[in-house]
């Protein structure tokens, strides 16, 4: 099935800027079987662990994270872009492949010691995921695994994650 998922991903040249080849996952999202299988494969990355919360990174991490949380009988925690959460937050600024950004999480989203699966659609340079892991640590979470549908391994983002368990379903 990962080969079927890989074949469904289309390349969009020069998006969001010249020289970038964007890996577009929307064909997977529009196919119920591929979407379901994507979530199942992401959930399988933590099959040996009891997970308390699934954290999804804004915005495509929400698409995969919420159904993964349901499948794992866990809560869902949104990690959002700055200014999008309505309650008290922890925030962290970081550098990403196209500039800088700030993400936030509610201060009460995770209790100290809770086991968390971090999910996003793509691991590129690792800036966003590294910031998310740091935010989760600020809350006292134990990030058991960071799982991604797609990894652009040539960008070496995995090396920026202070985490032993990093999983990707599809690697380019």
C-alpha positions in Angstrom: 0.0 0.0 0.0 2.8 2.6 0.6 3.6 2.2 -3.2 -0.1 3.0 -4.0 0.1 6.0 -1.7 3.4 7.1 -3.3 1.9 6.9 -6.8 -1.1 9.1 -5.7 1.2 11.9 -4.6 1.7 14.4 -7.4 4.6 16.8 -7.9 3.8 20.5 -8.3 6.7 22.3 -9.8 7.7 25.8 -8.6 5.3 25.8 -5.7 5.2 27.7 -3.4 8.2 29.4 -5.1 10.5 28.8 -8.0 12.8 25.8 -7.6 10.6 23.9 -5.2 8.9 20.7 -6.2 5.9 20.4 -3.8 4.6 16.9 -2.9 0.8 17.3 -3.1 -1.1 14.8 -1.0 -4.6 16.0 -1.9 -5.1 13.0 -4.2 -4.7 10.8 -1.1 -7.1 12.9 0.8 -9.8 12.7 -1.9 -9.7 8.8 -2.0 -11.4 7.2 1.0 -9.4 4.0 0.8 -6.0 5.8 0.6 -6.9 8.2 3.3 -8.1 5.4 5.6 -4.9 3.4 4.9 -2.7 6.5 5.5 -4.2 6.9 9.0 -3.9 3.1 9.7 -0.2 3.2 8.8 0.4 6.2 11.0 -1.3 4.5 13.9 0.7 1.3 13.3 3.9 3.3 14.0 3.0 3.2 17.7 1.3 -0.2 17.9 3.6 -1.2 20.8 2.8 1.8 22.9 -0.1 3.1 24.9 -0.8 6.7 23.7 -2.6 9.3 25.7 -2.7 12.1 23.2 -2.1 12.6 19.5 -0.7 16.0 18.6 -1.2 17.2 15.1 0.6 20.1 13.5 -1.4 22.9 11.8 -3.0 22.2 9.4 -2.5 18.9 7.5 -1.4 17.2 10.7 -5.0 17.7 11.9 -6.3 15.7 8.9 -4.3 12.6 10.0 -4.0 13.3 13.7 -7.7 13.5 14.7 -8.7 10.1 13.1 -5.4 8.6 14.5 -6.4 9.8 18.0 -9.8 8.1 17.6 -8.2 4.9 16.5 -5.9 5.0 19.5 -8.6 5.9 21.9 -6.6 9.0 22.7 -7.2 12.7 23.0 -6.2 15.1 20.2 -4.0 18.2 20.7 -3.8 20.8 18.0 -0.4 22.6 17.5 -1.4 25.7 15.7 0.1 28.8 14.1 0.5 31.8 16.4 -2.8 33.6 17.3 -5.1 30.7 16.4 -5.7 29.2 19.8 -8.3 30.8 22.1 -6.7 30.0 25.5 -3.4 30.5 27.3 -0.6 29.1 25.2 3.1 28.2 25.1 4.7 29.4 21.9 7.9 28.8 20.1 9.4 30.5 17.0 11.6 28.6 14.6 13.2 28.7 11.1 11.7 26.7 8.3 12.5 26.2 4.6 10.7 29.3 3.5 11.4 31.7 6.4 10.3 31.8 10.1 7.2 30.8 11.9 5.7 30.5 15.4 3.6 27.7 16.7 1.5 27.4 19.9 -0.2 24.8 22.1 -2.6 25.3 24.9 -0.9 25.2 28.3 -3.4 22.7 29.6 -3.5 20.4 26.6 -1.3 17.7 28.0 -0.6 16.6 31.6 3.0 15.9 32.6 4.0 12.3 31.8 1.3 11.7 29.2 2.6 9.7 26.2 2.1 11.6 22.9 2.3 10.7 19.2 3.2 13.7 17.1 1.7 13.5 13.5 2.2 15.7 10.5 1.8 15.1 6.7 5.4 16.0 5.8 8.9 16.0 7.3 11.1 18.4 5.3 13.8 20.4 7.0 12.5 19.5 10.4 12.0 23.0 11.8 8.3 22.7 12.5 8.4 19.2 14.0 11.4 20.1 16.2 9.6 23.1 17.5 6.5 21.0 18.2 8.5 18.4 20.1 10.0 21.2 22.2 6.5 22.6 22.9 5.4 19.2 24.0 8.3 18.8 26.3 7.5 22.2 27.8 4.2 20.7 28.9 5.9 17.6 30.4 4.8 15.2 27.6 6.7 12.1 26.7 6.8 12.2 22.9 6.9 8.5 22.1 7.1 8.9 18.3 6.9 11.5 15.5 5.1 10.0 12.5 4.9 11.5 9.0 3.1 10.5 5.9 5.9 11.8 3.7 9.6 12.5 4.4 11.9 14.4 2.1 15.0 12.6 3.3 17.4 14.6 1.2 16.6 17.6 3.4 17.8 15.7 6.5 15.0 17.0 8.8 15.1 13.8 10.8 18.5 14.8 12.1 17.0 18.0 13.7 14.5 16.1 15.8 15.6 15.3 19.4 13.7 12.0 19.3 14.7 8.4 18.9 11.5 7.2 17.2 10.8 9.0 14.0 8.7 7.2 11.4 7.7 7.9 7.8 5.3 6.0 5.6 6.7 7.3 2.3 10.2 8.6 1.7 11.5 10.6 -1.2 
